[in-house]
Amino acid sequence: MYYYDEQLKAYMIQFMAIFSGLQVKVGKSETEDERLISVPIYYGNRDRVVAHILGDNTQNKPIRLPTMSAYMSRLDMAPERRRGVNVSRRKTYLPLGGLIPDDIKTVSQYMPRPYWVNMELQIYASNTDQHNQILEQILVLFDPTLEIQKNDAPFDWTRISSVELTGIRNESNYPSGSNNRIIQTGLDFKFIAELEVPAEVRDQYVNEIFIRIGKLTEAAASKDPYNIVQMLDEQGINYESLVNGKDIKIT
């Protein structure tokens, strides 16, 4: 059976969204005053991004400094985060505007499969001032973790994850035959990605109820439940009396 829900992609998009919208201040030029410019973020291996920059941006979408790139560098199993093997949970709910009992639904979900995701974030800048502006804006966000939410699904118990900053690396790249340099900083992050299998939704999981009603004294009602059943039997009340859910009137 084919199943693909773009779960890893959703995690990576939310990770990159942490850093979208960053800006740096640039000084005056002959034609423009001091202003803020946006710092874009791309998905890609740092070596490919650097090669693209050093290649004088000959592609259709040129990359200009400053910029950032993100890349999933490693994916590891997380056995310490497992909640059992083939364990499932069941939750009953009533959709908005639904009626009891016809519209009652039950969701059955297996426990998700947890994995550690290691992400690399690379900062590329042409001067130290812009580099420090970007780095400082990022470092103050993590203390040392930051929560991300991949969706708004009401029954997705894995939608929130904590991103942890685990390491920082400073690098400088000098293109051959040029005095210009690319200031690089690599930041390492990790978080748990819990991959889910499809949930099973059933209609009218509770459709019929078996009940019996009898009259007992207060003293008798306080006794052991087995004695209560015996007293109901003595009153001749049929235990198999069936009340259909459709016959119950709820106001």
C-alpha positions in Angstrom: 0.0 0.0 0.0 1.4 3.4 -1.0 1.5 6.0 1.7 3.3 9.4 1.6 2.3 12.4 3.7 5.4 14.6 3.3 6.1 14.5 7.0 9.8 15.1 6.9 9.2 17.9 4.4 6.8 19.5 6.8 9.4 19.4 9.6 12.1 20.9 7.4 9.8 23.7 6.2 8.9 24.6 9.8 12.6 24.5 10.7 13.4 26.9 7.9 10.5 29.1 8.9 12.3 29.9 12.2 14.8 31.9 10.3 12.7 33.4 7.5 12.1 37.2 7.8 15.6 38.0 9.2 16.9 41.4 8.1 20.3 43.2 8.2 21.0 46.9 8.2 23.2 48.2 5.3 24.9 51.6 5.2 24.5 54.5 2.8 25.5 54.3 -0.8 25.7 56.8 -3.6 22.1 56.2 -4.6 20.3 54.9 -1.4 20.1 55.8 2.3 20.7 53.4 5.2 18.1 50.6 5.0 17.1 47.1 6.0 17.4 44.2 3.6 15.9 40.7 3.9 18.1 37.6 4.3 16.7 34.7 2.3 17.1 31.1 3.2 17.5 28.2 0.8 17.5 24.4 1.2 20.7 22.9 0.1 24.1 21.4 1.0 26.6 24.1 2.1 29.2 23.0 -0.5 26.7 23.4 -3.3 25.6 26.8 -2.1 29.2 28.0 -1.7 30.0 26.7 -5.2 27.0 28.6 -6.6 28.1 31.8 -5.0 31.7 31.4 -6.1 30.6 30.7 -9.6 29.4 34.3 -10.0 25.8 33.4 -9.7 25.3 32.2 -13.3 22.1 30.3 -12.6 18.6 31.6 -13.3 18.1 32.5 -9.7 21.3 34.2 -8.5 22.2 34.0 -4.8 23.4 37.3 -3.3 25.0 37.8 0.1 24.0 37.8 2.8 22.0 34.6 2.7 21.4 31.3 4.6 21.0 27.7 3.7 19.5 24.7 5.6 20.2 21.0 5.1 19.3 17.8 6.8 22.7 16.3 7.6 21.6 13.2 9.5 18.6 11.0 10.4 18.9 8.6 13.4 16.5 6.3 15.1 15.4 7.4 18.6 14.6 4.1 20.5 14.6 6.0 23.8 11.5 8.0 22.6 9.4 5.0 21.7 6.2 4.3 23.5 5.9 0.6 22.9 5.6 -1.6 19.8 2.4 -1.7 17.9 0.7 0.3 20.6 -2.4 2.3 19.6 -4.7 4.8 21.1 -8.5 5.3 20.5 -10.3 8.6 20.8 -14.0 9.2 20.3 -15.2 12.6 19.1 -18.3 14.3 17.7 -17.7 16.5 14.6 -18.9 20.1 14.7 -22.6 20.2 14.0 -23.0 16.4 14.4 -25.8 14.6 16.3 -25.5 12.0 19.0 -25.3 9.0 18.3 -25.4 8.9 14.5 -22.4 11.2 13.9 -20.1 9.9 16.6 -16.7 8.9 15.2 -13.7 7.0 16.7 -10.1 7.6 15.6 -7.7 4.7 16.1 -4.0 5.7 15.9 -0.8 3.7 16.2 2.1 5.2 18.1 4.4 7.3 15.9 7.9 6.2 15.0 10.4 8.7 16.5 13.6 9.8 14.8 16.3 12.3 15.6 16.8 14.9 12.8 20.1 16.8 12.6 19.9 20.0 10.6 22.7 22.3 9.5 22.1 26.1 9.1 24.8 28.0 7.2 25.1 31.8 7.3 26.9 33.4 4.4 28.0 37.1 4.5 30.5 39.3 2.8 31.4 41.4 5.8 31.7 40.9 9.6 29.0 43.4 10.5 26.2 41.7 8.5 27.4 38.3 9.7 27.2 39.4 13.4 23.7 40.9 12.8 22.3 37.6 11.5 24.1 35.5 14.1 22.9 37.6 17.0 19.3 37.5 15.9 19.4 33.7 15.7 21.3 33.1 19.0 18.8 35.0 21.1 16.0 32.8 19.9 17.4 29.6 21.5 17.7 29.1 25.2 18.8 26.5 24.0 15.6 25.1 22.5 12.7 26.5 20.5 9.3 24.9 19.8 8.0 24.4 16.3 4.5 23.2 15.2 4.2 21.4 11.9 0.4 21.5 11.5 -3.0 22.3 13.3 -4.5 18.8 13.1 -6.5 18.2 16.3 -5.6 14.6 16.7 -1.9 14.9 15.7 -0.1 14.4 19.0 3.3 14.9 17.3 2.6 18.4 15.8 4.9 20.2 18.4 8.6 19.5 18.6 11.5 21.2 20.3 14.5 22.4 18.2 17.8 22.4 20.1 20.9 24.4 19.2 23.9 21.9 19.7 26.9 23.6 18.1 28.4 26.6 16.3 31.3 26.6 13.8 33.0 29.7 12.3 34.6 29.5 8.8 36.0 31.8 6.2 36.2 31.1 2.5 38.6 32.9 0.2 37.9 32.4 -3.5 41.1 31.8 -5.5 42.3 34.8 -7.5 40.2 37.3 -5.5 40.6 39.3 -2.3 36.9 39.1 -1.5 35.9 36.6 1.2 32.7 34.8 2.2 32.3 34.7 6.0 30.5 31.5 7.0 29.1 30.2 10.2 27.6 26.8 10.6 25.0 26.1 13.3 23.9 22.6 14.2 20.4 21.7 15.4 18.5 18.6 16.3 14.9 17.8 17.0 12.6 14.8 17.2 10.5 14.0 14.1 7.7 11.5 14.9 6.5 9.9 11.7 2.9 8.7 11.9 1.0 5.9 10.0 -2.5 6.6 8.7 -5.2 6.8 11.3 -8.4 4.7 11.1 -11.7 6.5 11.5 -14.8 4.6 12.3 -18.4 5.8 12.3 -20.8 5.0 15.1 -18.4 3.0 17.2 -20.8 3.1 20.1 -24.2 2.3 18.5 -26.1 0.2 21.0 -26.2 0.2 24.8 -27.3 -2.6 27.1 -28.9 -1.4 30.3 -31.3 -2.4 33.1 -32.8 -0.1 35.7 -34.0 -1.3 39.2 -35.0 0.3 42.5 -32.8 -0.2 45.5 -32.7 1.2 49.0 -29.9 3.5 49.9 -28.4 0.8 52.2 -28.5 -1.8 49.4 -27.0 0.6 46.9 -23.9 1.0 49.1 -23.1 -2.7 49.1 -20.8 -4.6 46.9 -21.6 -4.4 43.2 -22.0 -8.1 43.0 -24.8 -7.9 45.6 -26.5 -5.2 43.6 -26.5 -7.4 40.5 -28.0 -10.2 42.6 -30.8 -7.9 43.9 -31.7 -6.8 40.4 -31.9 -10.5 39.4 -34.3 -11.1 42.3 -36.5 -8.3 41.0 -36.8 -10.1 37.7 -35.2 -7.3 35.6 -33.9 -8.7 32.3 -30.2 -7.9 32.0 -30.4 -8.2 28.2 -32.9 -5.4 27.8 -31.7 -3.5 24.8 -31.9 0.3 24.4 -30.8 1.5 21.0 -28.9 4.7 20.9 -31.4 6.2 18.4 -34.1 5.9 21.0 -32.3 8.1 23.6 -33.6 11.7 23.4 -31.0 14.2 24.4 -31.9 17.9 24.9 
